[in-house]
Amino acid sequence: MSKFLILLGGDLTVTPRLKQQIAGARVLAADSGMRHAAGLGVVPELWLGDFDSTDAALADQYAHVERQVFPVAKNMTDGELALHEAYERGATEVILAGAFGGERTDHTFLHLSMAVAQAHKGRKIFLSSGHEEATPLLYGKTEFDLPEDTLFSILGFETLTGLSIFGAEWPLDAVTVPFGSSLTLSNRVKETLTVTLETGTAILVASPVSALI
């Protein structure tokens, strides 16, 4: 197994939980995502992107890190370039840190979509801002290591069928959730959370109650 951490330019809160999740990972930074490296106590093996969001001070601080520089006018975001590079280097598991928030809602949506697309290829991928986490949900059963009372939502990219939620304040048993429904928003973990899905594509977004402890 080869775990990679990709530093993205969104919001990031450094927590003990996040540090535990990234332990042992190889690290890549996408443009301004490098600003999260110091807080996480990591030094990326590669820094890539068009560097249009990197200030001079950050560039000087990590001048020793190998770089791949791309033109601003390109057909992939810096984050997508970093994801492709991780797989080129043999990644079997990827954590996208700094995947939420910031000034670009379109980038947040892209990161969620990228994760789902990679999950469809059988790849293990996870997103985090430290405060929030997201995991793709496809066919089958998924068990989550989330603390009791964690707030979570399941966001469907299409109509979901045979959705079951166990170990939550509001369980569901083999229900159909139409695309655009709010039925699966704002639930809470009460014991080991298990989600089963028969058809459809979704992503589970959670805010672990212990994230800031």
Secondary structure by P-SEA (a helix, b strand, c coil): cbbbbbbccccccccaaaaaaacbbbbbbccccccccccccccccccccccccccaaaaaaacccbbbbbcccccccaaaaaaaaaaaacccbbbbccccccccaaaaaaaaaaaaaaaaabbbbbbbcccbbbbbbccbbbbbbccccbbbbbbbcccccbbbbccccccccccccccccccccccccccbbbbbbcbbbbbbbbbcccccc
